[in-house]
Amino acid sequence: VQLQASGGGLVQPGGSLRLSCVVSGITLDDYAIGWFRQAPGKEHRLVAAISWQSADRFYIDSVKGRFTTSRDNAKNMVYLQMNRLNAEDTAVYYCAAVMGPWTQIPTIPWRSWASRGQGTQVTVSS
């Protein structure tokens, strides 16, 4: 099972980035794909997730209305569109996959996600 996030970079406050995650080695219908971020000195935190089967979405309050996660079934890709970025969004972003009831997905801690790929750095700075 492999997940690889890409698309990070340096962006000015108010700018946008789109992260991509390519997933392989699993039957995606059974999974939710999550986007975590880890800021310096802090723990990993789930910021968004999408159910592959139903396309239900979850966002933490601080990114609602700014971030959008989507999937491309044909390409086994998941995306995180990030708009109106601010300094608090600076972190290493990871995509990960987990199986479980959708209602419990937001409560599953980072260490329990079955597949954790390499992260991509997002830096918001002027």
Backbone hydrogen bonds, N-H to C=O, Kabsch-Sander energy under -0.5 kcal/mol:
donor,donor_aa,acceptor,acceptor_aa,energy
2,Q,24,S,-2.6
4,Q,22,V,-1.6
5,A,118,Q,-1.2
6,S,20,S,-2.3
9,G,121,Q,-0.8
11,V,123,T,-2.8
14,G,85,L,-3.5
15,G,12,Q,-2.4
17,L,82,M,-2.1
19,L,80,L,-2.7
20,S,6,S,-2.6
21,C,78,V,-2.3
22,V,4,Q,-1.9
23,V,76,N,-2.3
24,S,2,Q,-2.3
28,L,26,I,-1.0
30,D,27,T,-1.9
31,Y,28,L,-2.3
32,A,98,V,-2.9
33,I,50,I,-2.5
34,G,32,A,-0.5
34,G,96,A,-2.9
35,W,48,A,-3.4
36,F,34,G,-0.6
36,F,94,Y,-2.5
37,R,45,R,-2.1
38,Q,92,V,-2.3
42,K,39,A,-2.4
45,R,37,R,-2.2
47,V,35,W,-3.2
48,A,35,W,-1.4
49,A,58,F,-2.0
50,I,33,I,-2.3
51,S,56,D,-2.6
52,W,31,Y,-2.1
52,W,50,I,-0.5
55,A,51,S,-2.2
58,F,49,A,-2.4
60,I,47,V,-1.9
63,V,60,I,-1.7
64,K,60,I,-1.0
64,K,61,D,-0.6
66,R,63,V,-2.4
67,F,63,V,-2.6
68,T,81,Q,-2.3
70,S,79,Y,-1.7
72,D,77,M,-2.8
73,N,71,R,-0.5
76,N,72,D,-1.0
76,N,73,N,-0.6
77,M,72,D,-1.7
78,V,21,C,-2.3
79,Y,70,S,-2.8
80,L,19,L,-2.4
81,Q,68,T,-3.2
82,M,17,L,-3.3
82,M,80,L,-0.6
83,N,66,R,-2.0
83,N,81,Q,-0.6
84,R,14,G,-0.6
85,L,15,G,-2.3
89,D,86,N,-2.3
90,T,87,A,-1.7
91,A,122,V,-2.0
92,V,38,Q,-2.2
93,Y,91,A,-0.6
93,Y,120,T,-3.0
94,Y,36,F,-2.7
96,A,34,G,-2.1
97,A,115,S,-1.4
98,V,32,A,-2.1
104,Q,101,P,-1.7
105,I,101,P,-0.9
105,I,102,W,-1.0
107,T,104,Q,-1.8
108,I,104,Q,-0.7
108,I,105,I,-1.4
112,S,109,P,-2.0
113,W,109,P,-0.5
113,W,110,W,-1.4
114,A,97,A,-0.7
115,S,97,A,-1.4
117,G,95,C,-1.7
117,G,115,S,-0.5
118,Q,3,L,-0.7
120,T,93,Y,-2.4
122,V,91,A,-2.8
123,T,9,G,-2.8
125,S,11,V,-2.1
125,S,123,T,-0.7
